[in-house]
């Protein structure tokens, strides 16, 4: 398994002061309903599933309930949807589902693994990690509906864990060289930043 799973991916859910919707990166119920829920991944049932729970630990709900791997959950800014990756169709792809539960919709469809989705602050874009370029583990982004897939990096290194800045201008990520020969980059996993279009990596 080349993509090493993160044991838990937590989204702490609170209500916005205006309109009662959860803030960016949070999952929620109906609009205007503060619910204080946490979305996370657990293998408590024997395989990795997406769950939500109230902040006090009550109301545990298994949202995916599928024998395949379901992993790395990311909440939409309006709190209505969750993105995650799964191998339920035979390959690791990114899926979108209602935060309150419901059938997942597959957003990517590629022979290479697509994993680790991350919503932009405005909810219009999703950054993710893929090996579809055939060189290493690169960062991509796509529209909320899975269209407009574009490569942000293209090299033989390992970029992972994309995370957007609150203003949507930057994407932060970790990078590890496949071979530690380039002194301008990190030999070990380090944190990098780039513009949302993939430019100005530092």
PyMOL commands that set and color helices and strands:
alter all, ss='L'
color gray80, all
select strands_A, chain A and resi 11-12+37-42+49-54+61-62+70-75+81-86+93-98+105-106+114-119+125-130+138-143+150-151+158-164+170-176+190-195
alter strands_A, ss='S'
color yellow, strands_A
deselect
rebuild
show_as cartoon
